[in-house]
Amino acid sequence: MLSFLADYPLVALVLVLACGYAVGRVKIAGISLGAAAILFVAIGVSALNPEITFPPLLYQFGLALFVYSIGLSAGREFFATFPTRGWKSNVVVAGVLIVLTGLAGFIIRFFHFDATTAAGTFAGSLTTTPGMAAIVEVLKNGHPELASTPVVGYSLAYPGGVLGAIMVAAIGAKLLHVDHIQDARDEGIIQSHLEWRVVEVTEQALAQLLTAETTDVIASTSPATRELPHATLQQIPELTKANIVVTRFIASAPGATEQLAHPEAPVTPGMRMVINGTLPELEKATAALGQRVRMELETNDLTYGRVIVSNPALAGRTIKDINPLHHGFLIARIRRGDREYVATGSTILELSDSLRVIAPKQNFPKLRKFLGDSETSLANVNLLPYMIGLSLGLLAGTIPIPLPGGTHLSLGFGGGPIIAGLVLGAMGHTGKIQWQMPFHANRVLTGLGLALFLAGVGTVAGPGFRHAIGDPSSLTYIVFGFGITLLSAVSCGFLGVLVLKMKWDEAMGMAAAVSTNPAVLSYLEEQSRTDLANRGYTTVYPLTMIGKIILCQVLILVVL
């Protein structure tokens, strides 16, 4: 059977993927590996028969797909958070990597390890294939006869480099009693349940809102009414300091009917308005505006419904830009993946967003046409912009950056695409080119890239793992590499929690980026069912990718 798989690598690939996904669904003590199990299945298969291998192009393409897709989805948040907290994470991670490199150099010299094998083991403990390649390049320039030994050390440490980080994440979550969902909710990754209510504006509450300290707010947000002693509906969220959206109102005049909330409509005592938000925000707004009114809303004219954004012309534009009221509707909430949140004027729309809209019944056909509302259109994904962006990332990864000593650094097929993804994801679009993809399409490509990478790189590490089993002296290097992995993950975890005040999942996402291994991130996402680890991963991944390439070269030059 194994010889058959060696002769038919495509069959072997599909079987490795299928078995990996099956093993990943098995839970032991409530823990499952998810897609990360593909790596261990691939290692096992190639250890049994080293002739079962997949071409390097497979895992290179898989990694490029994975990191580029991750970058696209995380680009906006990456650049939004970097000035406030992202730079701190990068400083901590840089410190961890420098300390680990120094410690590894000390251990190699103190215990008289073979320098080239141990340097490769260090690269494997942090699962950095580009770092291992950088070590080989240094050796080719000065000691070409030793260029093959780092690969052996890398193969010995690689499985432990993945397993060790996963162990730290799992044990830490158990010991700290981590509530993944609540942590994600606290960080705004998962929005609390959204509700709506009717609030009646009282004269006393309105008078308190329109005090001298709020006149500047009113003046700055509505120049047309700068001198008038009243607020408008668009100013309600800022005046009440509540994250809400006003969707409908009933004027205080006798016989007034329900209307869409026009931004410039003046707020008057006795007005009733429908507000949307989380329960704490609704309570805050109610206390500021007056009192809650329990009433049935009229549905004869205005009604609400769910509409999907599938019109490419709207992707990457803010709600304020598209001016929904001009088209006869308002947007109350947006659901993106499993996240639902209040819509504001600055919210940027993306393809596949599910919008809760309010409009007169007769306007629904028109607004559905305007927004798209077509699952079929979303299924027919335009891959041209995706491939253009990925190509730009791969080209960027090939650019040689000269370093002291005559060596060169390149971002490779991992660093180039993720930087391109982050930049293009933050931009959203360039002219008519939409860089962003529908949510589900992005997830599929992310998962596909991850699976191909794990299957390909697993068969590379398998033969070395087999050699280690038959050679007791190899256990020394395995223990050395595993220790570096554990120290790396523990340091990132607790520095993230104690110094950076991160939640455990985000700190472990940062640890996954230090290992630059998607398998660890996949495990974290499988266990938490949130994107919190993803945020920690993307924040520091570019630095760790580049930093480990440089530090691996420094290490081999020091220990030789």
Beta strands, then each sheet from edge to edge (+ up, - down):
strand 1: 194-201
strand 2: 245-250
strand 3: 258-260
strand 4: 272-278
strand 5: 290-293
strand 6: 302-308
strand 7: 330-336
strand 8: 339-342
strand 9: 354-360
strand 10: 401-402
strand 11: 408-409
strand 12: 429-430
strand 13: 433-434
sheet 1: 3+ 2- 4+ 1- 5+
sheet 2: 6+ 9- 7+ 8-
sheet 3: 10+ 11-
sheet 4: 12+ 13-
end
